Amino acid sequence: MSTRVVSCGIVLLDPDGRVLLAHATETSHWDIPKGHGEEGEAPHVTALREMVEETGVAIGPERLKDLGLFVYRRDKDLHLFAARATADELDLSHCTCTSLFPRRSDGQLIPEMDAYRWTAPDEVEKYASRSLTRLFQTTLSLSELHRSL
């Protein structure tokens, strides 16, 4: 039996209920900041670390709302947290990705994420992967989350 991978991430909403998506370098899709935990790392710690590594945005743990575990793909679950962006986090031109990976073509290290956008719930499917779009359209309603945060 294969172990399901758990990726931990943050659904960051702006005051208008738009979600922060980051563009995965050299791909066509956008994603929420998320990633795999390190050995013994608590899910919220993983989510906060990935947020900093992929966007440069540092969020205090007290701001997180634990949304729980979601089935994401055949091989992966997501443990998601939600937070509301503060006024000083709305300008995405300050975002920067410090998490690097080797580019397929030449092995040069490039940032995992290279662009950022606030995306309205009804625009998510234009940018996000099918898996993420399905999650937001079925299990985790962004508009309900916006009302409850």
DRENTORKOL-3810 file (N, C-alpha, C; in nm, 4 decimals):
REM DRENTORKOL-3810
@n.u->0.0843; n.v->-0.1199; n.w->0.0000; ca.u->0.0000; ca.v->0.0000; ca.w->0.0000; c.u->0.0874; c.v->0.1243; c.w->0.0000
@n.u->0.0654; n.v->0.2127; n.w->-0.0947; ca.u->0.1478; ca.v->0.3326; ca.w->-0.1012; c.u->0.0939; c.v->0.4374; c.w->-0.0034
@n.u->0.1845; n.v->0.5098; n.w->0.0542; ca.u->0.1460; ca.v->0.6140; ca.w->0.1482; c.u->0.1031; c.v->0.7371; c.w->0.0688
@n.u->-0.0076; n.v->0.7945; n.w->0.1084; ca.u->-0.0494; ca.v->0.9169; ca.w->0.0423; c.u->0.0360; c.v->1.0322; c.w->0.0919
@n.u->0.0786; n.v->1.1139; n.w->-0.0012; ca.u->0.1566; ca.v->1.2314; ca.w->0.0330; c.u->0.0608; c.v->1.3390; c.w->0.0822
@n.u->0.1009; n.v->1.4113; n.w->0.1862; ca.u->0.0207; ca.v->1.5248; ca.w->0.2317; c.u->0.0972; c.v->1.6529; c.w->0.2052
@n.u->0.0336; n.v->1.7435; n.w->0.1330; ca.u->0.0904; ca.v->1.8734; ca.w->0.1043; c.u->0.0140; c.v->1.9745; c.w->0.1890
@n.u->0.0855; n.v->2.0649; n.w->0.2547; ca.u->0.0211; ca.v->2.1622; ca.w->0.3430; c.u->0.0271; c.v->2.3004; c.w->0.2798
@n.u->-0.0857; n.v->2.3697; n.w->0.2819; ca.u->-0.0877; ca.v->2.5000; ca.w->0.2159; c.u->-0.1833; c.v->2.5976; c.w->0.2812
@n.u->-0.1755; n.v->2.7212; n.w->0.2327; ca.u->-0.2584; ca.v->2.8288; ca.w->0.2867; c.u->-0.3425; c.v->2.8890; c.w->0.1757
@n.u->-0.4728; n.v->2.8973; n.w->0.2027; ca.u->-0.5652; ca.v->2.9684; ca.w->0.1147; c.u->-0.5728; c.v->3.1100; c.w->0.1709
@n.u->-0.5008; n.v->3.2018; n.w->0.1057; ca.u->-0.4956; ca.v->3.3401; ca.w->0.1533; c.u->-0.5967; c.v->3.4221; c.w->0.0749
@n.u->-0.6920; n.v->3.4818; n.w->0.1449; ca.u->-0.7953; ca.v->3.5617; ca.w->0.0801; c.u->-0.7721; c.v->3.7101; c.w->0.1066
@n.u->-0.7984; n.v->3.7900; n.w->0.0045; ca.u->-0.7907; ca.v->3.9348; ca.w->0.0249; c.u->-0.9263; c.v->3.9847; c.w->0.0783
@n.u->-0.9393; n.v->4.1135; n.w->0.1099; ca.u->-1.0655; ca.v->4.1627; ca.w->0.1677; c.u->-1.1870; c.v->4.1432; c.w->0.0768
@n.u->-1.1634; n.v->4.1238; n.w->-0.0541; ca.u->-1.2739; ca.v->4.1038; ca.w->-0.1485; c.u->-1.3049; c.v->3.9562; c.w->-0.1711
@n.u->-1.2315; n.v->3.8671; n.w->-0.1025; ca.u->-1.2578; ca.v->3.7244; ca.w->-0.1184; c.u->-1.1838; c.v->3.6600; c.w->-0.2342
@n.u->-1.0872; n.v->3.7331; n.w->-0.2908; ca.u->-1.0047; ca.v->3.6731; ca.w->-0.3963; c.u->-0.8934; c.v->3.5917; c.w->-0.3307
@n.u->-0.8511; n.v->3.4867; n.w->-0.3998; ca.u->-0.7499; ca.v->3.3958; ca.w->-0.3445; c.u->-0.6140; c.v->3.4242; c.w->-0.4084
@n.u->-0.5091; n.v->3.4122; n.w->-0.3270; ca.u->-0.3738; ca.v->3.4299; ca.w->-0.3787; c.u->-0.3313; c.v->3.3042; c.w->-0.4537
@n.u->-0.2959; n.v->3.3217; n.w->-0.5810; ca.u->-0.2398; ca.v->3.2123; ca.w->-0.6596; c.u->-0.0989; c.v->3.2526; c.w->-0.7035
@n.u->-0.0096; n.v->3.1550; n.w->-0.7033; ca.u->0.1274; ca.v->3.1773; ca.w->-0.7492; c.u->0.1491; c.v->3.0940; c.w->-0.8753
@n.u->0.2202; n.v->3.1519; n.w->-0.9710; ca.u->0.2444; ca.v->3.0827; ca.w->-1.0968; c.u->0.3653; c.v->2.9898; c.w->-1.0836
@n.u->0.3443; n.v->2.8624; n.w->-1.1149; ca.u->0.4535; ca.v->2.7645; ca.w->-1.1108; c.u->0.5421; c.v->2.7848; c.w->-1.2337
@n.u->0.6662; n.v->2.8215; n.w->-1.2088; ca.u->0.7619; ca.v->2.8556; ca.w->-1.3139; c.u->0.7675; c.v->2.7493; c.w->-1.4239
@n.u->0.7655; n.v->2.7964; n.w->-1.5491; ca.u->0.7759; ca.v->2.7122; ca.w->-1.6682; c.u->0.6650; c.v->2.6085; c.w->-1.6799
@n.u->0.5488; n.v->2.6383; n.w->-1.6193; ca.u->0.4299; ca.v->2.5553; ca.w->-1.6409; c.u->0.3172; c.v->2.6493; c.w->-1.6811
@n.u->0.2007; n.v->2.5913; n.w->-1.7098; ca.u->0.0876; ca.v->2.6756; ca.w->-1.7469; c.u->-0.0039; c.v->2.7010; c.w->-1.6279
@n.u->0.0288; n.v->2.6438; n.w->-1.5098; ca.u->-0.0695; ca.v->2.6572; ca.w->-1.4028; c.u->-0.0262; c.v->2.7395; c.w->-1.2820
@n.u->-0.1280; n.v->2.7841; n.w->-1.2122; ca.u->-0.1138; ca.v->2.8638; ca.w->-1.0918; c.u->-0.1618; c.v->2.7789; c.w->-0.9754
@n.u->-0.1095; n.v->2.8048; n.w->-0.8574; ca.u->-0.1399; ca.v->2.7206; ca.w->-0.7423; c.u->-0.1403; c.v->2.8051; c.w->-0.6157
@n.u->-0.2010; n.v->2.7507; n.w->-0.5106; ca.u->-0.1857; ca.v->2.8156; ca.w->-0.3809; c.u->-0.0478; c.v->2.7771; c.w->-0.3269
@n.u->0.0099; n.v->2.8592; n.w->-0.2409; ca.u->0.1384; ca.v->2.8235; ca.w->-0.1811; c.u->0.1217; c.v->2.6990; c.w->-0.0939
@n.u->0.1954; n.v->2.5935; n.w->-0.1267; ca.u->0.1830; ca.v->2.4690; ca.w->-0.0508; c.u->0.3049; c.v->2.3825; c.w->-0.0762
@n.u->0.3224; n.v->2.2822; n.w->0.0093; ca.u->0.4342; ca.v->2.1917; ca.w->-0.0100; c.u->0.4359; c.v->2.0833; c.w->0.0956
@n.u->0.5330; n.v->1.9949; n.w->0.0841; ca.u->0.5433; ca.v->1.8798; ca.w->0.1731; c.u->0.6157; c.v->1.9159; c.w->0.3012
@n.u->0.5735; n.v->1.8517; n.w->0.4093; ca.u->0.6365; ca.v->1.8751; ca.w->0.5389; c.u->0.7719; c.v->1.8094; c.w->0.5493
@n.u->0.8540; n.v->1.8649; n.w->0.6357; ca.u->0.9796; ca.v->1.8008; ca.w->0.6697; c.u->0.9521; c.v->1.7070; c.w->0.7870
@n.u->1.0411; n.v->1.6127; n.w->0.8103; ca.u->1.0237; ca.v->1.5113; ca.w->0.9147; c.u->0.9847; c.v->1.5751; c.w->1.0481
@n.u->0.8701; n.v->1.5321; n.w->1.1035; ca.u->0.8286; ca.v->1.5797; ca.w->1.2350; c.u->0.7708; c.v->1.7208; c.w->1.2386
@n.u->0.7534; n.v->1.7832; n.w->1.1222; ca.u->0.7032; ca.v->1.9207; ca.w->1.1161; c.u->0.5504; c.v->1.9201; c.w->1.1243
@n.u->0.4955; n.v->2.0045; n.w->1.2101; ca.u->0.3495; ca.v->2.0140; ca.w->1.2216; c.u->0.2926; c.v->2.0758; c.w->1.0934
@n.u->0.1715; n.v->2.0329; n.w->1.0519; ca.u->0.1130; ca.v->2.0832; ca.w->0.9266; c.u->0.1081; c.v->2.2363; c.w->0.9163
@n.u->0.0708; n.v->2.3052; n.w->1.0250; ca.u->0.0625; ca.v->2.4513; ca.w->1.0140; c.u->0.2009; c.v->2.5136; c.w->0.9975
@n.u->0.3011; n.v->2.4501; n.w->1.0548; ca.u->0.4383; ca.v->2.4998; ca.w->1.0399; c.u->0.4845; c.v->2.4823; c.w->0.8949
@n.u->0.4525; n.v->2.3672; n.w->0.8368; ca.u->0.4838; ca.v->2.3428; ca.w->0.6956; c.u->0.4163; c.v->2.4484; c.w->0.6076
@n.u->0.2869; n.v->2.4704; n.w->0.6313; ca.u->0.2112; ca.v->2.5654; ca.w->0.5493; c.u->0.2707; c.v->2.7061; c.w->0.5579
@n.u->0.3053; n.v->2.7476; n.w->0.6794; ca.u->0.3635; ca.v->2.8818; ca.w->0.6983; c.u->0.5009; c.v->2.8916; c.w->0.6322
@n.u->0.5808; n.v->2.7845; n.w->0.6426; ca.u->0.7139; ca.v->2.7847; ca.w->0.5812; c.u->0.7038; c.v->2.7910; c.w->0.4293
@n.u->0.6125; n.v->2.7109; n.w->0.3739; ca.u->0.5949; ca.v->2.7123; ca.w->0.2282; c.u->0.5476; c.v->2.8501; c.w->0.1799
@n.u->0.4608; n.v->2.9137; n.w->0.2581; ca.u->0.4127; ca.v->3.0475; ca.w->0.2235; c.u->0.5298; c.v->3.1446; c.w->0.2121
@n.u->0.6206; n.v->3.1397; n.w->0.3108; ca.u->0.7367; ca.v->3.2287; ca.w->0.3091; c.u->0.8285; c.v->3.1944; c.w->0.1922
@n.u->0.8555; n.v->3.0632; n.w->0.1729; ca.u->0.9480; ca.v->3.0216; ca.w->0.0663; c.u->0.8949; c.v->3.0558; c.w->-0.0722
@n.u->0.7628; n.v->3.0427; n.w->-0.0915; ca.u->0.7081; ca.v->3.0595; ca.w->-0.2262; c.u->0.6593; c.v->3.2011; c.w->-0.2558
@n.u->0.6329; n.v->3.2812; n.w->-0.1507; ca.u->0.5801; ca.v->3.4161; ca.w->-0.1750; c.u->0.6547; c.v->3.5258; c.w->-0.1005
@n.u->0.7288; n.v->3.4904; n.w->0.0040; ca.u->0.7930; ca.v->3.5912; ca.w->0.0875; c.u->0.6986; c.v->3.6492; c.w->0.1919
@n.u->0.5731; n.v->3.6042; n.w->0.1941; ca.u->0.4755; ca.v->3.6550; ca.w->0.2902; c.u->0.4824; c.v->3.5717; c.w->0.4187
@n.u->0.5101; n.v->3.6394; n.w->0.5302; ca.u->0.5193; ca.v->3.5717; ca.w->0.6597; c.u->0.3922; c.v->3.5991; c.w->0.7394
@n.u->0.3214; n.v->3.4932; n.w->0.7725; ca.u->0.1945; ca.v->3.5051; ca.w->0.8443; c.u->0.2112; c.v->3.4458; c.w->0.9838
@n.u->0.1580; n.v->3.5138; n.w->1.0835; ca.u->0.1645; ca.v->3.4603; ca.w->1.2197; c.u->0.0701; c.v->3.3420; c.w->1.2331
@n.u->0.1115; n.v->3.2375; n.w->1.3079; ca.u->0.0282; ca.v->3.1173; ca.w->1.3217; c.u->-0.1096; c.v->3.1460; c.w->1.3806
@n.u->-0.1188; n.v->3.2500; n.w->1.4607; ca.u->-0.2482; ca.v->3.2823; ca.w->1.5236; c.u->-0.3517; c.v->3.3292; c.w->1.4203
@n.u->-0.3070; n.v->3.3643; n.w->1.3013; ca.u->-0.3995; ca.v->3.4107; ca.w->1.1968; c.u->-0.4602; c.v->3.2954; c.w->1.1172
@n.u->-0.4083; n.v->3.1735; n.w->1.1362; ca.u->-0.4531; ca.v->3.0610; ca.w->1.0547; c.u->-0.5821; c.v->2.9995; c.w->1.1065
@n.u->-0.6691; n.v->2.9648; n.w->1.0133; ca.u->-0.7868; ca.v->2.8852; ca.w->1.0444; c.u->-0.7633; c.v->2.7474; c.w->0.9821
@n.u->-0.7662; n.v->2.6424; n.w->1.0642; ca.u->-0.7398; ca.v->2.5072; ca.w->1.0145; c.u->-0.8634; c.v->2.4554; c.w->0.9411
@n.u->-0.8497; n.v->2.4310; n.w->0.8118; ca.u->-0.9623; ca.v->2.3839; ca.w->0.7308; c.u->-0.9683; c.v->2.2318; c.w->0.7258
@n.u->-0.8592; n.v->2.1649; n.w->0.7665; ca.u->-0.8568; ca.v->2.0195; ca.w->0.7683; c.u->-0.7936; c.v->1.9581; c.w->0.6445
@n.u->-0.8169; n.v->1.8288; n.w->0.6312; ca.u->-0.7539; ca.v->1.7488; ca.w->0.5260; c.u->-0.8515; c.v->1.7276; c.w->0.4101
@n.u->-0.8027; n.v->1.7446; n.w->0.2884; ca.u->-0.8856; ca.v->1.7292; ca.w->0.1689; c.u->-0.8224; c.v->1.6281; c.w->0.0747
@n.u->-0.9049; n.v->1.5448; n.w->0.0133; ca.u->-0.8562; ca.v->1.4561; ca.w->-0.0922; c.u->-0.8295; c.v->1.5442; c.w->-0.2142
@n.u->-0.7088; n.v->1.5339; n.w->-0.2693; ca.u->-0.6682; ca.v->1.6248; ca.w->-0.3757; c.u->-0.6502; c.v->1.5518; c.w->-0.5084
@n.u->-0.5631; n.v->1.4524; n.w->-0.5057; ca.u->-0.5400; ca.v->1.3708; ca.w->-0.6243; c.u->-0.5311; c.v->1.2268; c.w->-0.5793
@n.u->-0.5168; n.v->1.1358; n.w->-0.6740; ca.u->-0.5056; ca.v->0.9941; ca.w->-0.6377; c.u->-0.3944; c.v->0.9702; c.w->-0.5367
@n.u->-0.2860; n.v->1.0442; n.w->-0.5509; ca.u->-0.1669; ca.v->1.0177; ca.w->-0.4699; c.u->-0.1420; c.v->1.1212; c.w->-0.3617
@n.u->-0.2312; n.v->1.2202; n.w->-0.3496; ca.u->-0.1987; ca.v->1.3321; ca.w->-0.2619; c.u->-0.3215; c.v->1.3895; c.w->-0.1925
@n.u->-0.3053; n.v->1.4206; n.w->-0.0631; ca.u->-0.4065; ca.v->1.4949; ca.w->0.0115; c.u->-0.3510; c.v->1.6333; c.w->0.0429
@n.u->-0.4410; n.v->1.7258; n.w->0.0683; ca.u->-0.3997; ca.v->1.8601; ca.w->0.1090; c.u->-0.4481; c.v->1.8882; c.w->0.2502
@n.u->-0.3592; n.v->1.9373; n.w->0.3358; ca.u->-0.4007; ca.v->1.9897; ca.w->0.4656; c.u->-0.3974; c.v->2.1411; c.w->0.4507
@n.u->-0.5153; n.v->2.2009; n.w->0.4509; ca.u->-0.5237; ca.v->2.3433; ca.w->0.4198; c.u->-0.5590; c.v->2.4284; c.w->0.5410
@n.u->-0.5065; n.v->2.5484; n.w->0.5360; ca.u->-0.5349; ca.v->2.6515; ca.w->0.6347; c.u->-0.5793; c.v->2.7747; c.w->0.5584
@n.u->-0.6591; n.v->2.8581; n.w->0.6237; ca.u->-0.7025; ca.v->2.9819; ca.w->0.5588; c.u->-0.6558; c.v->3.1000; c.w->0.6415
@n.u->-0.6325; n.v->3.2113; n.w->0.5747; ca.u->-0.5987; ca.v->3.3357; ca.w->0.6428; c.u->-0.6476; c.v->3.4519; c.w->0.5572
@n.u->-0.6706; n.v->3.5635; n.w->0.6229; ca.u->-0.7100; ca.v->3.6860; ca.w->0.5535; c.u->-0.5868; c.v->3.7740; c.w->0.5397
@n.u->-0.5612; n.v->3.8178; n.w->0.4188; ca.u->-0.4459; ca.v->3.9058; ca.w->0.3959; c.u->-0.4681; c.v->4.0399; c.w->0.4654
@n.u->-0.3610; n.v->4.0933; n.w->0.5240; ca.u->-0.3670; ca.v->4.2257; ca.w->0.5846; c.u->-0.3328; c.v->4.3295; c.w->0.4786
@n.u->-0.3603; n.v->4.4551; n.w->0.5092; ca.u->-0.3407; ca.v->4.5636; ca.w->0.4116; c.u->-0.1997; c.v->4.5630; c.w->0.3525
@n.u->-0.0997; n.v->4.5352; n.w->0.4355; ca.u->0.0383; ca.v->4.5404; ca.w->0.3858; c.u->0.0771; c.v->4.4165; c.w->0.3052
@n.u->-0.0121; n.v->4.3193; n.w->0.2952; ca.u->0.0167; ca.v->4.1993; ca.w->0.2160; c.u->-0.0526; c.v->4.2000; c.w->0.0798
@n.u->-0.1287; n.v->4.3049; n.w->0.0517; ca.u->-0.2097; ca.v->4.3054; ca.w->-0.0706; c.u->-0.1287; c.v->4.3353; c.w->-0.1962
@n.u->-0.0187; n.v->4.4098; n.w->-0.1810; ca.u->0.0641; ca.v->4.4464; ca.w->-0.2962; c.u->0.1554; c.v->4.3293; c.w->-0.3317
@n.u->0.1189; n.v->4.2570; n.w->-0.4366; ca.u->0.1919; ca.v->4.1349; ca.w->-0.4710; c.u->0.3242; c.v->4.1620; c.w->-0.5414
@n.u->0.3524; n.v->4.2884; n.w->-0.5705; ca.u->0.4815; ca.v->4.3184; ca.w->-0.6337; c.u->0.5964; c.v->4.2938; c.w->-0.5357
@n.u->0.5642; n.v->4.2811; n.w->-0.4066; ca.u->0.6677; ca.v->4.2534; ca.w->-0.3060; c.u->0.6952; c.v->4.1043; c.w->-0.2910
@n.u->0.6124; n.v->4.0206; n.w->-0.3529; ca.u->0.6288; ca.v->3.8757; ca.w->-0.3383; c.u->0.7576; c.v->3.8290; c.w->-0.4037
@n.u->0.8217; n.v->3.7333; n.w->-0.3398; ca.u->0.9424; ca.v->3.6758; ca.w->-0.3961; c.u->0.9536; c.v->3.5305; c.w->-0.3526
@n.u->1.0019; n.v->3.4475; n.w->-0.4429; ca.u->1.0149; ca.v->3.3045; ca.w->-0.4152; c.u->1.1610; c.v->3.2699; c.w->-0.3917
@n.u->1.1903; n.v->3.2129; n.w->-0.2742; ca.u->1.3280; ca.v->3.1748; ca.w->-0.2421; c.u->1.3496; c.v->3.0248; c.w->-0.2584
@n.u->1.2423; n.v->2.9537; n.w->-0.2926; ca.u->1.2510; ca.v->2.8095; ca.w->-0.3104; c.u->1.2887; c.v->2.7799; c.w->-0.4557
@n.u->1.4027; n.v->2.7130; n.w->-0.4753; ca.u->1.4555; ca.v->2.6914; ca.w->-0.6104; c.u->1.4507; c.v->2.5443; c.w->-0.6499
@n.u->1.4436; n.v->2.5198; n.w->-0.7792; ca.u->1.4529; ca.v->2.3826; ca.w->-0.8294; c.u->1.5309; c.v->2.3847; c.w->-0.9607
@n.u->1.5950; n.v->2.2710; n.w->-0.9968; ca.u->1.6726; ca.v->2.2671; ca.w->-1.1205; c.u->1.5819; c.v->2.2603; c.w->-1.2433
@n.u->1.6047; n.v->2.3516; n.w->-1.3364; ca.u->1.5283; ca.v->2.3528; ca.w->-1.4611; c.u->1.5580; c.v->2.2269; c.w->-1.5412
@n.u->1.4521; n.v->2.1693; n.w->-1.5994; ca.u->1.4682; ca.v->2.0437; ca.w->-1.6744; c.u->1.5698; c.v->2.0550; c.w->-1.7867
@n.u->1.5634; n.v->2.1642; n.w->-1.8616; ca.u->1.6457; ca.v->2.1742; ca.w->-1.9824; c.u->1.7950; c.v->2.1796; c.w->-1.9539
@n.u->1.8361; n.v->2.2569; n.w->-1.8517; ca.u->1.9807; ca.v->2.2749; ca.w->-1.8314; c.u->2.0263; c.v->2.2614; c.w->-1.6864
@n.u->1.9333; n.v->2.2294; n.w->-1.5959; ca.u->1.9739; ca.v->2.2089; ca.w->-1.4572; c.u->1.9974; c.v->2.3354; c.w->-1.3771
@n.u->1.9844; n.v->2.4519; n.w->-1.4425; ca.u->2.0032; ca.v->2.5774; ca.w->-1.3693; c.u->1.8934; c.v->2.5928; c.w->-1.2645
@n.u->1.9303; n.v->2.6422; n.w->-1.1460; ca.u->1.8313; ca.v->2.6603; ca.w->-1.0400; c.u->1.7443; c.v->2.7825; c.w->-1.0690
@n.u->1.6144; n.v->2.7590; n.w->-1.0700; ca.u->1.5195; ca.v->2.8684; ca.w->-1.0941; c.u->1.4133; c.v->2.8660; c.w->-0.9844
@n.u->1.3487; n.v->2.9807; n.w->-0.9586; ca.u->1.2465; ca.v->2.9852; ca.w->-0.8528; c.u->1.1263; c.v->2.8979; c.w->-0.8868
@n.u->1.0712; n.v->2.8362; n.w->-0.7842; ca.u->0.9549; ca.v->2.7505; ca.w->-0.8007; c.u->0.8336; c.v->2.8298; c.w->-0.8518
@n.u->0.8185; n.v->2.9520; n.w->-0.8019; ca.u->0.7069; ca.v->3.0391; ca.w->-0.8411; c.u->0.7641; c.v->3.1675; c.w->-0.9003
@n.u->0.6983; n.v->3.2199; n.w->-1.0050; ca.u->0.7553; ca.v->3.3394; ca.w->-1.0678; c.u->0.6560; c.v->3.4524; c.w->-1.0915
@n.u->0.5323; n.v->3.4367; n.w->-1.0450; ca.u->0.4342; ca.v->3.5449; ca.w->-1.0588; c.u->0.3211; c.v->3.5202; c.w->-0.9588
@n.u->0.2471; n.v->3.6257; n.w->-0.9272; ca.u->0.1438; ca.v->3.6169; ca.w->-0.8229; c.u->0.0220; c.v->3.6961; c.w->-0.8654
@n.u->-0.0970; n.v->3.6469; n.w->-0.8268; ca.u->-0.2183; ca.v->3.7202; ca.w->-0.8611; c.u->-0.3268; c.v->3.6937; c.w->-0.7581
@n.u->-0.4106; n.v->3.7950; n.w->-0.7378; ca.u->-0.5342; ca.v->3.7769; ca.w->-0.6615; c.u->-0.6389; c.v->3.7318; c.w->-0.7618
@n.u->-0.7040; n.v->3.6214; n.w->-0.7331; ca.u->-0.7935; ca.v->3.5594; ca.w->-0.8307; c.u->-0.9330; c.v->3.5422; c.w->-0.7717
@n.u->-1.0325; n.v->3.5969; n.w->-0.8410; ca.u->-1.1711; ca.v->3.5832; ca.w->-0.7961; c.u->-1.2128; c.v->3.4372; c.w->-0.8060
@n.u->-1.3027; n.v->3.3926; n.w->-0.7158; ca.u->-1.3461; ca.v->3.2521; ca.w->-0.7174; c.u->-1.3909; c.v->3.2038; c.w->-0.8556
@n.u->-1.4596; n.v->3.2900; n.w->-0.9308; ca.u->-1.5094; ca.v->3.2453; ca.w->-1.0618; c.u->-1.4020; c.v->3.2494; c.w->-1.1705
@n.u->-1.2819; n.v->3.2955; n.w->-1.1364; ca.u->-1.1715; ca.v->3.2978; ca.w->-1.2333; c.u->-1.0707; c.v->3.1862; c.w->-1.2094
@n.u->-1.0847; n.v->3.1158; n.w->-1.0961; ca.u->-0.9838; ca.v->3.0168; ca.w->-1.0579; c.u->-0.9598; c.v->2.9141; c.w->-1.1675
@n.u->-1.0692; n.v->2.8683; n.w->-1.2310; ca.u->-1.0519; ca.v->2.7623; ca.w->-1.3310; c.u->-0.9708; c.v->2.8070; c.w->-1.4518
@n.u->-0.9594; n.v->2.9387; n.w->-1.4754; ca.u->-0.8784; ca.v->2.9881; ca.w->-1.5873; c.u->-0.7294; c.v->2.9722; c.w->-1.5597
@n.u->-0.6936; n.v->2.9631; n.w->-1.4320; ca.u->-0.5524; ca.v->2.9646; ca.w->-1.3939; c.u->-0.5048; c.v->2.8361; c.w->-1.3278
@n.u->-0.5854; n.v->2.7839; n.w->-1.2381; ca.u->-0.5409; ca.v->2.6727; ca.w->-1.1539; c.u->-0.5473; c.v->2.5388; c.w->-1.2262
@n.u->-0.4824; n.v->2.4394; n.w->-1.1669; ca.u->-0.4887; ca.v->2.3032; ca.w->-1.2184; c.u->-0.6315; c.v->2.2503; c.w->-1.2035
@n.u->-0.6609; n.v->2.1433; n.w->-1.2753; ca.u->-0.7943; ca.v->2.0821; ca.w->-1.2633; c.u->-0.8215; c.v->2.0383; c.w->-1.1198
@n.u->-0.7185; n.v->1.9824; n.w->-1.0547; ca.u->-0.7372; ca.v->1.9330; ca.w->-0.9177; c.u->-0.7746; c.v->2.0453; c.w->-0.8218
@n.u->-0.7035; n.v->2.1574; n.w->-0.8325; ca.u->-0.7311; ca.v->2.2701; ca.w->-0.7425; c.u->-0.8659; c.v->2.3330; c.w->-0.7750
@n.u->-0.8949; n.v->2.3471; n.w->-0.9036; ca.u->-1.0238; ca.v->2.4029; ca.w->-0.9450; c.u->-1.1383; c.v->2.3176; c.w->-0.8912
@n.u->-1.1247; n.v->2.1859; n.w->-0.9044; ca.u->-1.2283; ca.v->2.0944; ca.w->-0.8567; c.u->-1.2471; c.v->2.1078; c.w->-0.7053
@n.u->-1.1367; n.v->2.1184; n.w->-0.6333; ca.u->-1.1446; ca.v->2.1338; ca.w->-0.4880; c.u->-1.2259; c.v->2.2583; c.w->-0.4511
@n.u->-1.1946; n.v->2.3699; n.w->-0.5162; ca.u->-1.2632; ca.v->2.4955; ca.w->-0.4841; c.u->-1.4078; c.v->2.4958; c.w->-0.5330
@n.u->-1.4366; n.v->2.4186; n.w->-0.6382; ca.u->-1.5733; ca.v->2.4175; ca.w->-0.6905; c.u->-1.6631; c.v->2.3195; c.w->-0.6159
@n.u->-1.6026; n.v->2.2196; n.w->-0.5494; ca.u->-1.6844; ca.v->2.1169; ca.w->-0.4858; c.u->-1.6740; c.v->2.1192; c.w->-0.3338
@n.u->-1.5542; n.v->2.0890; n.w->-0.2826; ca.u->-1.5388; ca.v->2.0673; ca.w->-0.1389; c.u->-1.5162; c.v->2.1938; c.w->-0.0584
@n.u->-1.4421; n.v->2.2865; n.w->-0.1137; ca.u->-1.4017; ca.v->2.4052; ca.w->-0.0377; c.u->-1.4442; c.v->2.5310; c.w->-0.1125
@n.u->-1.5626; n.v->2.5806; n.w->-0.0779; ca.u->-1.6149; ca.v->2.6988; ca.w->-0.1473; c.u->-1.5419; c.v->2.8242; c.w->-0.1006
@n.u->-1.4792; n.v->2.8951; n.w->-0.1953; ca.u->-1.4078; ca.v->3.0175; ca.w->-0.1604; c.u->-1.5025; c.v->3.1255; c.w->-0.1103
@n.u->-1.6247; n.v->3.1311; n.w->-0.1659; ca.u->-1.7172; ca.v->3.2346; ca.w->-0.1201; c.u->-1.7667; c.v->3.2069; c.w->0.0219
@n.u->-1.7877; n.v->3.0790; n.w->0.0547; ca.u->-1.8249; ca.v->3.0469; ca.w->0.1930; c.u->-1.7096; c.v->3.0750; c.w->0.2877
@n.u->-1.5891; n.v->3.0433; n.w->0.2445; ca.u->-1.4717; ca.v->3.0694; ca.w->0.3261; c.u->-1.4586; c.v->3.2199; c.w->0.3499
@n.u->-1.4808; n.v->3.2981; n.w->0.2454; ca.u->-1.4741; ca.v->3.4446; ca.w->0.2552; c.u->-1.5706; c.v->3.4960; c.w->0.3616
@n.u->-1.6916; n.v->3.4389; n.w->0.3646; ca.u->-1.7903; ca.v->3.4828; ca.w->0.4636; c.u->-1.7536; c.v->3.4422; c.w->0.6064
@n.u->-1.6805; n.v->3.3294; n.w->0.6187; ca.u->-1.6562; ca.v->3.2762; ca.w->0.7536; c.u->-1.5229; c.v->3.3215; c.w->0.8145
@n.u->-1.4356; n.v->3.3800; n.w->0.7337; ca.u->-1.3028; ca.v->3.4184; ca.w->0.7854; c.u->-1.3112; c.v->3.5435; c.w->0.8704
END
